[in-house]
Structure formats: C-alpha cells, structure tokens
Amino acid sequence: VVKFVQLATGESVPCDLVIVAIGSETCTELLQDSPIEMTPDDFIKVNDRLETSVDHVLAVGDITKY
C-alpha cells in the first residue's frame, strides 16, 4: 500500500498509486513512414517547445529527443 512518495528535498507527496517504468523501449515503428522527423536511434525529434517537424503536432515523453 502506497500512502506517499518522499522527494529528495524531504517533502512528502500523498498518493494512492506509483508507476515505475524501468528499462522501457521506444515504440515508434508506426511513425517510420510518416512526415515526423526521427533521430537515427528512432526517437521523435522535438524542439524546446516539444514541437515535431509537423506543424501543430507535439510530442512528449520517453519517445522524444531534444
């Protein structure tokens, strides 16, 4: 049972659920033939505003590289 998470600052944050993702792999195969620019190692390339190479399309998370 999880009741809180303690941050490095010592602050405790109440919670009911903790999700830990360790050793995940990207899943960007469906974008290979799309106009979205990818990095050589298959991440979605984004700028400092999380914008992709396609207008009005943002990407965030483990599948992106800045």
NORGI-V500495 format. One record per run of one state. SS is the DSSP state (helix for helix, strand for strand, loop for the rest). FROM is the first residue (numbers start at 1). LEN is the number of residues. If there is no record, write none. Layout:
ss=SS from=FROM len=LEN
ss=SS from=FROM len=LEN
This chain:
ss=loop from=1 len=3
ss=strand from=4 len=3
ss=loop from=7 len=5
ss=strand from=12 len=3
ss=loop from=15 len=14
ss=helix from=29 len=3
ss=loop from=32 len=6
ss=strand from=38 len=1
ss=loop from=39 len=5
ss=strand from=44 len=2
ss=loop from=46 len=5
ss=strand from=51 len=1
ss=loop from=52 len=6
ss=strand from=58 len=1
ss=loop from=59 len=5
ss=strand from=64 len=2
ss=loop from=66 len=1
